[in-house]
Each structure stands twice: as structure tokens, then as C-alpha cells.
């Protein structure tokens, strides 16, 4: 485990961060994203935290806007960072984001966060407390409590925020909005979202044999807020998604892409209840495997949302993953593709149906013949570049200053969306919670076959307290 003797503790770092933010008069105003101010030469100076894989492509998309420059790079794994280091030779490289923020905060305007889910909130909150604009990969956070905390922090610090669900900037969701507002399918009462994810191992036991930490990887920094464990092979860089301590499963990976459209079109906010069933893994004849540390191989979750000003009654949202799909709508021809084959969104209204693919792309009224007949007025402004314009949109908003430029997925909307996904995960995790039987030997599973009632103000399930342990986890000492 690597040690950094000169590094301040998390508490000390946050005190220093707060003090730095309080003394803004000695810091160039563009650093704080002041209203109406732009960075020198109209360029946004970005520090990337997590710069391999998706982080690398995010940085390239910001630069493609022509108004951003990558000033700093930070990654715990030199192997993953190698391409970004080569692409941006002028960018100073760090392994520890805390050191980067402490030493360089006066020298950049914004932070792009593309770490594993369990470290999103810590990096993002620290950056916002320094007055930095933030772009954070989906899901916004690992825990429900973190999602609410970041939503509130964005309001306090008045920085430009954006979650990396680029479909929120796409034309598809805007077309769905226009059809719905024109009453083409009546009032929606049911929505189905489905995905063929996971495409990584789930429903498995934690490896019993520890591996050797690659020399390029700082394993302790990769763990960050999570409890310390010995390194195991194949967890980094991708398979962490299937483990609850680090990832949020298929819901965390694809939910923000698929549920964004129902949230926007129907004006959904906080769910009122959730129930779930999950796929089983049998390790022998009549012997079901028990792997509570791992996300299940498949699940079906049912969320209920209160009536909004865009719906007539409450709305039921079905989430299905692991290849499970809803029944094909009768209006869809036998050889017509349902969603995009592996993923999709289906709105069921009182007068008709409409569907879309991943990112709400390729929106279609059903039957599909209606798409040639129905013409509605364009009322929703399109984002230049569509889904790919999601990155330039954020860059422009940062340069314009907080409140001066529209963004498609600010924490104001990304926070409640993320909360809904993580609440669904409460039901999935609750499904495997064990309780000793009150009589005889063995265990019961009290979270199965129940509907969890959610109090969004108190951030807790009111009828099954055991599952509330997953609302807010305990960070590792030094990372509070």
C-alpha cells in the first residue's frame, strides 16, 4: 500500500479547501467561474481526474469544442493514463487528485471526473468547494446520500455542472417531448427501460487469491473511499462495475442513459416506492449461490413515481437488465426492431405508445407508420451537435459563468435521476439481505417479495430498515 507522508488528511484538506474558497479576492476571478467572466483567450482550462477509457474520450471531446485546453491530468494507473499523457504533453501529470487540487487550484477552471463510481462524490465535492465547474461521468454518485449532497452543493457553490449522460443533449429526447406535449400518445402511465448489460462478470464470488499490484497502479489511491482489500486481478480497469463496494451495476452504467428521457418528458422527480426481483446463480444441484458483494446477473425493478403536472396519475417505471425485455408492443411489426435490439425505452400512454433506443436516439411513434403521418411543431431548442454537443455545451457554459448558459444535465436534474437509480439498487441489494430465522436454524430473506416505501425528504426506506445501511456508506479513514 503506497503512503504519501506529506499529504494532508481528508479533514485537513477540506479545511484548506474551504479556506481557499473563502479567500477568493486574491484568486483570479476567472478561476472561480464568476458571472460573465471567461478564461484567458476564451479557453477553459480543464483538469482531468481519471483520464483513461471514458475519461480520455471525454477530454478529447472537450478539446474538440475549440474552446478548451487540458491543463492537468490525474490518474492512479500510469498504464491507463499513457495515451492522454501523450496527447496532452503540456499537461502536468498527478497520481493523487488531492495533491493536484491543493497545489494547482489557481491554475485551472474546471474538473472532469471519470473515476470508478465510488470516488465520484469525493472528487466532485472537493472541486466544487474550490469554485471549480465540474463534469462528472454517470452515475453522478455511488450512494443516494452523495447524490443529494452534490445536488445541494451545486446550488451553494454556484458552479456549472453536467453529468455525462450525453443523450440528455440529443435530438431524440426533444422529439419525444414534442410528441408528448402535443398529446400524440395521451397521458403516460407506464414506462419500460431495458438493457443487455452487464457485459462484465456479476453474480460471482469475490476472488480468494490476491494478485500482484502492477507497478504502474497505486492500489491504495484506486480504492480511495472504499475499505482496504488486497489487490485482485481483473478488477481494474473495468470489472469493478459488478461489485457493490465500487460500482452500481447495470443500473448505474445504463440507467442514466435510458431513464433520462422519461424523467425529462414526464417531469419525474423522486420515486415513492420500489420493488425488485433478481436472477439466481446455482452453483450445484438445488444449491443457489449467495454472493452479496456482487451485483446480480439480471434484475427487474418496478419504481412508482407520484403524479406530476405532465401526468394524470402516478407513473410506473419498469427497469430490466441482464437481457430481460418487456413484451413486444402489439403495434410493432414482427420483424421491426424493438428498441435497438439490446436496449430501449417504451412509453405507454392512454392514446398510444412511443419508443426509442439508447440515449433516446431514433425515437418512433407506434405503429411506426405514424412517423410519416404525424407532424408537430418544434418547441424544444436543439443542442448544436446533438448528443455529441453535450461536451461543447458544458465548455461554453463554463466560459459564460454560472447561470448564463443552458446545460442539459445539471446536478439539479442529474441528482434526482441518480437518486432514483440508486433507490432501485436498494431494492436489488435488499433482495439478498439475510436474517436468522426466529425459530430453528437457517436464514430468511425479508427483503424479497416486499415493496419498499421511500421517504425522499428523510432519504430512507420507512418499512424495511435494514436496507437503509446502503443509503450512506462509511468512508475509509482519511477519506471522509
N, C-alpha and C positions, 0 to 999 in steps of 0.2 A: 504494500500500500504506500503510495507516494505521500510525502509530507512536504508542506510549504511553511517553514518556520516563520517567515516574515509576513505571512498572510494574516490579516485581521480576522477575528471570529465573525460569524454572520451577524451577531448583535452589534459588534463594534462597527462593522461595515455599514450596517443600516443607519447607525447614528451618524457616521461620517457622511453618508449619502443625504440624510435629511438636512444636515448642516450645510452641505454644499448647495442643496436646492434652496435653502433659506437665504443664502448669501448671493442671490442671483445678480445683484447690482455690479459685482465685479467680474461677471461672466459675460462674454459677448451675447447680445440678445438673440442672435440667430440660433445659438446653441439651444436655447430654451423654446424654440419654435414660437416666438412671440407673434401676436396677431399682426398680420400684414407684412411680416419680415421674411426674407428669403436668404438662403445660404449664399456665400460669395459666388459670383459668376453663375448664379441661378442653378447651382448644383447642390444636391442633397448629399451630405457625407454620411455614409452608412457603415455601421459596424455589424458584421455577421457573426452570430453565435450558433454554431452547428453549420458547417459550410460544405459538407459532403452530401451527396444524394440530392434530396429535395432542396436542402439549403443552398447547394451550388446552383441549381436551376433558378431558384428564387433570385439570387444575386444577379445572375445573367439577365433575368427579366427586368430587374430594376435598372440596370445599366442600359438595356435596350431602349428605355424611355428617352435616353439622350440627356437626362437631367439629373443623373445620379452618379456618384463615384464611390467605389468601395474603398473605404479608408482603413478599416481594420478587419482582421479575420481571427476567429477564435474557434478551436475545436480540440476535443480531448484526444483525438485519434489522428496522428500525422498522416496515416495512410488515406483516410477519407478526405483530409484537407488538401492533399497534394495537388489536385487539379485546380482548385481555387487559388492556392498559393502561386501556381504557375500562371494562371490567368490574370492575377492582380499583383504583380511583383512589387508595386509601390505600397501595398497594404501591409502594415505591421501585423505580425502573427503572434497570437497568445494561445496558451492552452487553457487558462483559467479565466472565465468571464469576469470573476470578481476583481481580479487584478487589472483586467482591461478597463473596466468601468472606473476603478479607483484612480488609475494612472492617466487615462486618456479622455475622460469625460468632457473636457473642454474642447476636444478636437473633432467631435462628430456630432451629428444632429439626430440620428435615428438608429434603431437597432432592429435587425431581422433575427427572429428566434426560430430555429428549426432543429431543436434538440429532441430527444425522446420525450414523450408526454409528461413524465414525472418531474421534469425540470423546467417545463414551460413557465409556470407561475412565478418561481423564484427569480428567474432571469428577467421576466417581463416587469414584475413589480419593481425590482431594483432599478431598471432602466427608466420607468415612468417617474420614480421618485427623484431621479436626476433631471427630469424635464424632457426626456427623450421620447420622440414619436416611436411607435412600435408596430411591427408587422409580425404576426405570430402564426405559425402553422397550426392547422386543425389537428385535433380538437383544441380549443383555446387552453384548457387545463386538464389535469388528471382527475381532480376532485371537484365535487359540487361547491364546497366552501370556497375553493380557489376561484371558481368561475364568478361567484358573486363578489368576491374580494376585488378581482381585477375590474369588473364592471363598475364598481363604486370608485375604485382608484382612478379610472379613466376620467370620471366626472370631476374628481378633486384636482387632478393634475393638469387637466385641460390640454392633453396632447392628442395628436392624430393617431387613431388606432385602426387596425384592419386585421381580420383573421384570414388565413389563406384558403378559404373556400371560394375559388375563383368563379365558380358558377353563379355566385351572387351578382357578378357583373355581366353575366351573359345575356344575350337577347332572349333566350328561351324562357326564363322565368318572367320576363316582362311581357312576352306574348301570352303566357298562361294567365298573368294578372289581367291583361286586357280582355281576354275571353271571359274570365270570371266576372269582372266588373260589368261587362256587357250582358250578363245573365245568360250566357250561352249554354251553361250546364245547370242553371238553378243554384240552390244553396248546397254546398258540400257538407256532407255529414260523416264521410268515411274516406280515409286516405291509406293507401298501401305503398310502402317503400321496401325494396328488397335488393340484396346484393349477393354475389357469388363469393365474396370474401368470407372467411380469411383465406389468404394464399400463403400462409405461414403455419407452422405447427400449433395446434391448440388441442385441449383435451388430453394432455400428456403429463407425465410426472416430471418433476424437477430433476435434472441430471444428478446422479450420485457421485460422479467423478469430476473433480475440479480440473480445469485446463491450465495451461501456462499463459500468462498475460503477455500479449505481443509487446515488444519493446516500444513500439510506436504509440501504444494506448496507455493513457493514465486511467486505470480502472477505478480508482477512488473518486476521481472527478466525474467519471461517467456515471457512477452510482449517485453522486450528488445527494439529493434529499432522501433517497431510498436507504433502507437498512443495509449495513455492510454484509456482503456474501462473498465467498471465494469465487473467482472468475470461472465461468464455464464456456466451453466452445459454442459457437453458432448463435449466441445471444446477440452479439454485436455483429453487423450494424442494423439488422432488420427484424430478427425473430423476437426481440423484446416486446413486440406488439401483442403477443399472445400471453403475456404474464401480467397479472394484475398489479404487481408492485411497480411496473414501469409503463405498461400500455393500457389501453382501454378497449382492446378487442376490435371486432369488425365495426361495432357502432362508432367507436372513436375514429376509425380510419375513414369510413364512408358515410357515416350519418350526417356529418356537416354538409356533405355534397348533396345528399338526397333529401334531407328534411328541410333544407333551407327554403326550397320553393313552397312547400305547404305553410311554413312559418310566415313567409312574406305575403303570399297570395291570400291567406285566411286571417292574417293578423294574430297568430297564436303567440302566447307568452309562456306562462308556467302551467305545467300539467297538474291535474288534480289527483290522478291515481295511475297505477301501473301494475300489470301482471305479466308473468313470463313463464315459458316452458323452454327447456333446453335439450339438446341432443345428448344421448348417452354414448359412452365408450365402454365396451365389455372386454375385459382382459382375460376371461376364461368363461367356461360354460356357466351361465346364470350368475356370473360374478361381474357386477358393474364396477368399473374403475372409479376411484374417488380422487380427484385432482383439484382441490380448491384453490391452488395457487395459479392455475392455468384457466384462461377463458375457455368456454365450451366450444365444441366443433360447430355447433349451429344453435340458433335460438329463434323464438317467435315472441315478440313483446307487443303488448297492447297498451297504448297510452291514451288517456282521456283528457281532453282539454276543455275548459269552460267556454261557453258561448262568447263570441266576440261581436263587434259591430259589423263584421263581414259574414257572420254565420247566423243561422236561425236557431240552432240548438247547439249542444256540446258536440265536439268533433272527436271521433275515434281514429287514432293513427296506429296502423299495424306496421311493425318493423320485422323483417325476416332476413336472416343471413345464413351462411353456410350452404347456399344453393337452394334454399326453400323459397318458393314463389307462390303468390296468391293464384286463385283460379283465374284463368284467362277470361276477360270480359266477353260476353256473347256478341258484342258489336264488332269484335276483332275477327277478321277472316282467319281461317285455319292455317294459312301459310304466311300470315303477316307477323312480323317480329313483335314480341311482347317486351316493351321497354327497349333495351339494346341487347337483349339475349341474356346477359348476366346480371344486369342492374336495371332498376326502373322506378318510376313514380306513377301512381294511378290515383286520380281524384274521382270520387263518386258523388255526383250531385243529384238533386231532386228532378232535374230535367235531362241529364246526360252525363257523359264522362270525358275526361281528357287525361292524356298520359305524356310522359317524357322519359328521356334516358338520363344517364349520369350527368351531373351538373345542370340538370333541367334542359339539356340540349335536345334538339329535334322534337319540339312539342307538337302533339297531334290531338285533334278532336276525334272522338269516336262516334259512329264509324268514320274511318279515315276519309271517306268520300266527302265528308263535311268540310274538310280543309280546302277544297276547291270552291265551295259554295259560300262559306262564311267570311265576311269581311267586316272587321271592326275598326274603329278609329284608334290610331296610335296615340296613347295618352301617357305612356311611360317613356321618359327620356332614355335613350340608349347610351351605354358607355362606349366611348371610342375604343375600337379594338375588341369589343365584346369581353368574353371571359379572359382572354389574354391581356386585355386592358386593365385588369384588376391591379396589376403592379404599377403601371404608369399612373393610374388614378391615385394610388396612395402617395406616390412620389410628388405629384402635383399638389395634393392636399397638404403634405408636409411643408412644401415650399410656400404655400399660401398662408399657412398658420392655422391653428385650431379654429374651427367654426367658419372657415372661409371657402371650403370646397367640399362637395359631397363625396362620401366614400360608401361603398356598397355593403361592407360588413364590419362596421364599427363595433366596439365591445358592447355598445348599447343594445344591439340586436344579436351579436355573436354570443354574448354572455348567456342570455336566456335560452338560445338554441343549444348551446353546450350543456347547460343545466338539464335540459330535457333528455339529452342523450345519456348523461351520467346518471340521471334518475332511473332511466331504463336499465342501466347497468346495475343499479341497486337491486332490482328485481331478479336479474340474472345471477348476481352473486348470492342473493338471499336464497335462491333455489337450492344451493348446496350447503347452506348452514346446517350444522348438526346440533342436536340437543339430546343429552342422555335420556332414555326412557324413564318415566317416573316409576314404572313397575317392571321388574325383570331386567335382563341385560339388553344391550343393543342401543341404537340411536333412532331418533325421529328426525324428520326434516320439516320443521314448522313453517318454512318459507315457501313450500310447494303448495300449489292449489289455492293461494290466497291473493287478494288484491291489496296492494299497498296503498294506503291513503297518505297523500303528501300535503304538508303544510309549507307553502313556499315562503312565508314570512319567517318562520322559525327554522327553515331548512332541515326538516326532519319528517320521518315517517311516523305517523301517530298510532298505528295499530300493530307494529312489529318492531320493537325497539332494537333488537339485535342487529338489524341491518344498518342502523344509524352509525355504526362504527366506520362505515365506508364513506360517510359524508365528508369527513375531515380526518386525514391520516396524521400520524405523528411523524414529523421530520427527524432525520438523523441529527444527533447533537452536532452543533456547529453550522447547521443549515436551516435553523428555524427562521 
